[in-house]
Amino acid sequence: MEPTNFIAKDNNWKNRVESEKDAAKRWAEKWGFLKTPLEELLGPEKKEAAKPKLQLPDHLQVRPVTPVEKYTKVLPSPPVPKTTHGFIGWRSSVPALALEHYEIQSCKGAVRRMK
């Protein structure tokens, strides 16, 4: 057991309390703007007057958007073909052929039992 210097601990505590009090006094000047409402901070912003729209000649006007369905037809997807991936591997569709028969242990110690 180490000897305890109560005077040093008391001085450390007093310094800590004083620094907290100083920080509380300075908070308003540093962070007081956080309490100010947003409308007061922004103030009356001057909005620019809307510019009059110019009438473009016919050859410069933008054409209206054509809907995608008019020129593109999307058909449903075909069925997924039978491949070797469907017979073996982690995502086997046949439970008897699946490889998930073993325990997998992660480096953190978690164990996952497969089947």
VENWO-V439944 format. One record per helix or strand of 3 or more residues. SS is the DSSP state (2 for helix, 1 for strand). FROM is the first residue (numbers start at 0). TO is the last residue. If there is no record, write none. Layout:
ss: {SS;SS}
from: {FROM;FROM}
to: {TO;TO}
This chain:
ss: {2;2;2;2;2;2;1;1}
from: {5;37;57;67;83;94;102;110}
to: {34;41;59;70;85;96;104;112}
